Amino acid sequence: MRKFKFIFIFLALISVLTACTSGKEVVYFDDASQFETLVSKDMFEPKFKVDDLLSIHISTLDPEASAPFNLFKGAEEGGFRGEQVNYLIDKDGEIDFPVIGKIKMAGLSPSEARLFLREQLKDYLKDPIINIRIRNFSVTVLGAVNRPGTFPINGEQITILEALGYAGDINIKGRRDNVLVVRDFDGTKVYNRINLNSKEALNSSVYYLTQNDVVYVEPNKSGKTQSSLDQRASIAVSILSVLVTSTVVLLTRN
């Protein structure tokens, strides 16, 4: 009996040790000093991609002059023009814009697109105000987080920390030092990894996310061990269930 107790205590101790996670593994920017200032090297702006859905509104001091450049769904009724039409960037990176026709938008940032459109409109409008937004901006967060999912984003940019915030943060069994970001550039997948334990993450090319980025947090050793133990336990329960059922059948026959 003592032998069985010793084995049980030993196995329990091993389980506890394998489940332990280092405190440093779960701390963001662990190497940042008190009052340290880190200046971002680049001012980030997302670039438009194929399949982006753009909202473009043109306004001037003369509403009648700018009206042909703003399309709305449905006919006017009582001054109501309905919902404004959005523009899908096609496989050639272009949109079909009223009056002007086909214009290249893929690869431009919102500020670059505004300057480009202003140049295209100079023969038609005086000092146009141009508002452009991505209507289908979303990011997906998967893996060892508390609320994985796809999240719509309002605005023109989001950091990886904000995206993890939407997902309820990385859980205790997720790796913060090797977070994977999968980015799509018009059909080409680019894989980048970022170490959120280090302050250098702030200068990573994937600290700011772009539309349709996928963030994957892989499990740490504790998470992988737990997954393996859960799988083995499930198999053991299934085998035990079969054995018990078989035993009961044999006993009832006898």
Buried (B, 14 or more C-beta within 10 A) or exposed (E): EEEEEEEEEEEEEEEEEBBEBEEEBBEBBBEBEEEEEEEEEEEBBBBBBBBBBBEBEBBBEEEEBBBEBBBEEEEEEEEEBEEEEBBBBBEEBBBEBBEBEEBBBBBBBBEBBBEBBBEBBEEBBEEBEBEBBBEBBBBBBBBBBEEBEEBEBEEBBBBBBBBBEBBEBBBBBBBBBBBBBBBBEEEEEEEEEBBBBBBBBBEBEBBBBBBBBBBBBBBBBBBBBBEEEEEEEEEEEEEEEEEEEEEEEEEEEE
